[in-house]
Amino acid sequence: MLRISFIFLIIAALLTTNKVLAQDPQFSQYYSAPLYLNPALAGITQQGRAGINYRNQWPSIAANFETFSVYVDNNFDEKNSSVGLLFVNDKEGLVGLQSNEIALQYAYQVNVNYKWVFRPAFQVSYTSRNVNFNKLVFGDQLDSNGNTGNPSAEQFNTDWKVNYFDIGLGGVVYSARAWIGVSMHHIREPNQSFLGESSPLPQKLSIHGGYLIPLNTGYSKGETASGARRNISPTFNYRAQGEFNQLDLGMYFTWDPIIFGLWYRGIPIKSPEGGGSNNESLIFMFGVTQKKFTIGYSFDYTLSNLGIQSGGAHEVSLIYSFKWGDPRKPSRSVRELKCPLPMIF
């Protein structure tokens, strides 16, 4: 009975407490998940692109989180427009909470002048959430030796799911060296309760940016005679959602075909509830670019009280670039100002 009570206590907390469900999944390689970060980044490479992201957070404990996303986007020169399609699946390991989101994005490109470009964008999305009751173990499935594996005779309502539409907005401004973007998701603050109560999903704000510092190669700043990139890119990503906020601060080091990254996640000047430290993790990233493919791996070393015994977080990204249209026509990124964001080409 104690175990049953504990299980249902966890379910009740997950299904009815805004604080637990108020945080969207996150990717440490945020510029390798561009459409998830900001709809204005759809088509920003001025050609076609497809990508996959996978994250496993706290794999050493039962309450781990797995997030998978896949996306495709393309730019249409003649229309100054880009479209993107994004799918995200997120699963919580302990009681099988799962969400599936599909989003359609549109971005419009405005050349402010020969030095700056502005891209406003919006997205519409549909999300379905449910609970997997097969993850639960009840008292009649236990004996003195542990779990019998037999089905439970417990009667309960397994139809716990919620579906909703949502809206997001975004924008990015960039020059040849600098960029800054803002995105706002969950503008409708849809009701996410499984029990018919009021549990609005808080709006999520992200402010992100960076600066490209080209290195001297003896041929041209930031580039070798063969076109290989050589640069450092300090970046940041600040997120706020409900009572939660966080900051990623670090940099990419690009030495084609190799890319390294190092970030700190946390807000050390802010004390969390109950005291202690607000240092969350150090993030180490390694990537390789080969022709049209870029693959990256990162590891989050946990600094919080949860500790490294949680297993940290592992993340893998894969990006493929392609040209859709007249192959004889050079891409817009060759003819016009190119966005300096790393890990997206």
C-alpha positions in Angstrom: 0.0 0.0 0.0 2.9 2.3 0.7 4.2 1.9 -2.8 0.8 2.4 -4.4 0.3 5.6 -2.4 3.8 6.8 -3.4 3.1 6.2 -7.1 -0.2 8.0 -7.0 1.4 10.9 -5.1 3.9 11.3 -7.9 1.1 11.1 -10.6 -0.9 13.7 -8.7 2.1 16.1 -8.5 2.9 15.6 -12.2 -0.6 16.0 -13.4 -1.9 18.9 -11.3 1.1 21.0 -10.3 1.9 23.9 -12.6 5.5 24.2 -11.4 6.4 20.7 -12.6 4.8 21.0 -16.0 5.8 24.6 -16.5 9.1 23.9 -18.2 9.5 22.9 -21.8 12.2 20.5 -22.9 15.5 22.1 -23.6 18.5 21.4 -25.9 22.0 22.3 -24.9 23.0 22.5 -28.6 20.3 25.2 -29.1 21.7 26.4 -32.4 21.7 22.8 -33.7 17.9 22.8 -32.9 17.2 26.1 -34.7 13.4 25.7 -35.4 12.8 24.6 -31.8 14.6 27.7 -30.5 13.0 30.4 -32.8 10.7 30.1 -35.8 12.6 33.1 -37.3 15.6 30.7 -37.9 13.6 28.7 -40.4 15.3 28.9 -43.8 18.0 31.2 -42.4 20.7 29.2 -44.3 19.1 30.6 -47.5 18.7 27.0 -48.8 17.2 23.7 -47.6 18.1 21.9 -44.4 16.9 18.9 -42.4 18.0 17.9 -38.9 17.5 15.5 -36.0 18.1 16.2 -32.3 18.1 13.6 -29.4 18.6 14.3 -25.7 18.7 11.9 -22.8 18.7 13.8 -19.5 19.6 12.0 -16.2 19.8 8.5 -17.7 21.1 7.0 -14.4 17.8 7.6 -12.5 14.2 6.4 -13.2 12.9 10.0 -13.6 14.9 10.6 -16.7 13.7 12.7 -19.7 14.1 11.8 -23.4 13.5 14.4 -26.1 13.6 13.8 -29.8 13.0 16.3 -32.6 13.1 16.3 -36.3 12.8 19.3 -38.6 13.0 20.4 -42.2 13.1 24.0 -43.6 13.7 25.8 -46.9 14.1 29.3 -48.2 12.3 30.7 -51.2 14.4 33.5 -52.7 11.8 35.0 -55.0 9.2 35.4 -52.1 11.7 36.5 -49.4 10.1 33.7 -47.4 11.0 30.6 -45.6 8.9 27.7 -44.2 9.7 25.1 -41.6 8.2 21.9 -40.2 9.1 20.7 -36.7 8.1 17.6 -34.7 9.1 17.1 -31.1 8.5 14.1 -28.8 9.2 14.3 -25.1 9.0 11.4 -22.6 9.4 11.3 -18.8 10.6 7.9 -17.6 9.0 7.4 -14.2 5.3 7.4 -15.0 5.5 7.7 -18.8 4.3 11.2 -19.3 4.6 11.9 -23.1 4.0 14.8 -25.4 4.0 15.0 -29.2 4.1 18.4 -30.9 4.0 19.3 -34.6 4.6 22.9 -35.7 4.4 24.8 -39.0 6.6 27.9 -39.3 6.8 30.9 -41.6 9.6 33.5 -41.7 9.9 36.6 -43.9 13.2 38.3 -44.7 13.7 42.0 -44.8 17.0 43.5 -45.9 17.1 46.6 -43.7 20.2 47.9 -45.5 23.4 46.3 -46.8 24.6 45.7 -43.2 21.6 44.3 -41.4 18.8 41.8 -42.0 15.6 41.4 -40.1 13.5 38.2 -40.1 10.1 38.2 -38.3 8.3 34.8 -38.0 5.3 32.9 -36.5 4.3 29.3 -35.9 1.2 27.4 -35.3 1.4 24.0 -33.5 -0.7 21.1 -32.3 0.3 19.1 -29.1 -1.0 15.9 -27.7 -0.1 14.7 -24.2 -0.8 11.4 -22.4 0.3 9.1 -19.6 1.5 5.5 -20.1 -0.1 3.4 -17.3 2.1 0.4 -18.3 4.9 2.1 -16.5 3.1 1.7 -13.1 3.4 -1.2 -10.7 0.5 -2.0 -8.3 0.3 -4.0 -5.1 -1.2 -7.1 -6.6 1.7 -7.4 -9.0 4.2 -7.8 -6.1 5.2 -10.7 -3.9 7.9 -11.3 -1.4 10.5 -11.7 -4.2 9.5 -8.5 -6.0 7.5 -7.8 -9.2 5.7 -10.9 -10.4 5.1 -9.5 -13.9 1.4 -10.4 -13.8 -1.2 -7.9 -14.9 -2.9 -5.8 -12.3 -6.6 -6.2 -11.4 -6.8 -2.6 -10.4 -9.5 -0.6 -12.1 -8.6 2.9 -13.1 -9.3 5.5 -15.9 -6.5 5.1 -18.5 -7.8 7.8 -20.8 -5.7 10.6 -19.4 -4.7 12.8 -22.4 -5.0 16.4 -23.5 -4.7 18.0 -26.9 -4.3 21.7 -27.8 -3.4 24.2 -30.5 -0.8 26.9 -29.8 0.9 29.9 -31.3 4.5 31.2 -31.3 6.3 34.3 -32.5 9.9 35.1 -33.2 12.4 37.5 -34.8 16.1 37.7 -35.4 18.3 40.5 -36.5 21.8 39.9 -37.9 24.8 41.4 -39.6 27.9 39.8 -41.0 29.3 39.3 -37.4 26.5 39.7 -34.8 23.0 38.4 -34.3 20.3 38.6 -31.7 16.9 36.8 -31.6 13.8 36.7 -29.5 11.1 34.1 -29.5 7.9 33.7 -27.5 6.1 30.3 -27.3 2.7 29.3 -25.8 1.2 32.7 -26.5 -2.3 31.2 -25.9 -1.2 29.6 -22.6 -3.3 26.5 -23.4 -4.8 24.4 -20.6 -2.6 21.3 -20.1 -4.5 19.7 -17.3 -5.4 16.0 -17.7 -8.2 16.3 -15.1 -10.2 19.2 -16.5 -8.9 21.7 -14.1 -7.2 25.0 -14.9 -3.5 24.5 -15.5 -2.3 27.0 -18.2 1.0 26.3 -19.8 3.0 29.5 -19.2 4.5 31.5 -22.0 8.1 30.8 -22.7 10.5 33.7 -23.6 13.9 33.1 -25.2 16.5 35.8 -25.9 19.6 34.5 -27.7 22.5 35.9 -29.6 26.2 35.9 -30.3 29.1 37.4 -32.1 31.5 35.9 -34.7 35.2 36.6 -34.2 37.2 35.5 -37.3 40.7 34.2 -36.7 43.7 35.3 -38.8 44.7 32.4 -41.2 47.3 34.3 -43.3 44.9 34.2 -46.2 41.7 35.9 -45.2 40.3 36.6 -41.7 38.1 33.7 -40.7 38.7 31.6 -43.7 41.5 29.6 -45.4 42.3 29.4 -49.1 40.2 26.3 -49.4 37.2 28.0 -47.7 37.6 26.3 -44.3 36.2 28.3 -41.4 38.4 29.5 -38.5 36.6 31.5 -35.9 35.4 31.8 -32.3 31.7 32.6 -31.5 30.6 33.6 -28.0 26.9 32.9 -27.6 24.1 33.1 -25.0 20.6 31.8 -24.6 18.3 33.2 -21.8 15.0 31.4 -21.1 12.1 32.3 -18.8 8.9 30.3 -18.4 6.6 30.8 -15.4 8.8 30.9 -12.2 11.6 29.2 -14.1 14.5 31.1 -15.8 17.9 30.0 -16.9 21.0 31.2 -18.9 23.4 29.4 -21.1 26.6 31.3 -21.7 29.6 30.0 -23.6 31.2 29.8 -27.1 31.9 27.8 -30.2 35.4 27.3 -31.6 35.3 26.4 -35.3 38.4 24.9 -37.0 36.9 23.2 -40.0 36.0 20.4 -40.1 36.1 20.3 -36.2 33.8 22.3 -33.9 34.2 22.6 -30.1 31.8 24.2 -27.7 31.8 25.0 -23.9 28.9 26.5 -22.0 27.9 27.2 -18.4 24.3 26.9 -17.5 22.9 28.7 -14.4 22.3 32.1 -12.9 24.8 32.2 -10.0 23.5 35.6 -8.7 20.1 34.1 -8.1 19.4 31.9 -5.2 16.9 29.0 -5.7 14.0 28.4 -3.3 15.3 26.7 -0.2 18.8 28.1 -0.6 21.8 26.5 -2.1 23.4 27.1 -5.5 21.8 28.0 -8.9 24.7 26.4 -10.8 23.1 23.8 -13.1 25.7 22.3 -15.4 28.8 22.7 -17.6 28.3 21.6 -21.2 31.0 20.2 -23.4 30.4 19.8 -27.1 32.2 18.3 -30.1 31.2 18.4 -33.7 32.4 17.5 -37.2 31.3 19.1 -40.5 31.8 17.0 -43.7 30.4 18.5 -46.9 26.7 18.8 -46.4 26.5 17.0 -43.1 27.2 18.3 -39.6 27.1 16.0 -36.5 27.5 17.1 -32.9 27.6 15.5 -29.5 27.4 17.2 -26.1 27.5 16.2 -22.5 26.0 18.2 -19.6 28.1 17.7 -16.4 25.6 18.3 -13.6 26.7 20.9 -11.0 23.4 21.1 -9.1 22.5 19.2 -5.9 21.3 16.3 -8.1 24.9 15.6 -8.8 26.8 13.7 -11.6 25.3 10.4 -10.2 22.2 11.4 -12.2 24.2 10.7 -15.4 24.2 14.3 -16.6 22.7 14.6 -20.1 23.8 13.3 -23.5 22.7 15.0 -26.7 23.3 14.2 -30.4 22.5 16.4 -33.4 22.6 15.8 -37.1 22.1 18.5 -39.8 22.0 17.9 -43.5 22.0 20.9 -46.0 20.6 20.7 -49.5 19.7 23.0 -52.3 16.1 22.9 -53.6 15.7 24.8 -56.9 17.8 25.7 -59.9 21.2 24.1 -59.2 22.8 26.7 -61.5 21.7 29.6 -59.4 24.0 30.4 -56.4 22.2 30.4 -53.0 21.2 33.7 -51.5 23.8 33.3 -48.8 26.5 33.6 -51.5 24.8 36.6 -53.2 23.7 38.5 -50.1 24.6 38.9 -46.4 25.1 35.5 -44.6 24.0 34.9 -41.1 27.0 34.1 -38.9 25.2 31.6 -36.6 27.4 28.5 -36.0 26.3 24.9 -36.2 23.5 25.5 -38.7 25.1 25.1 -42.1 
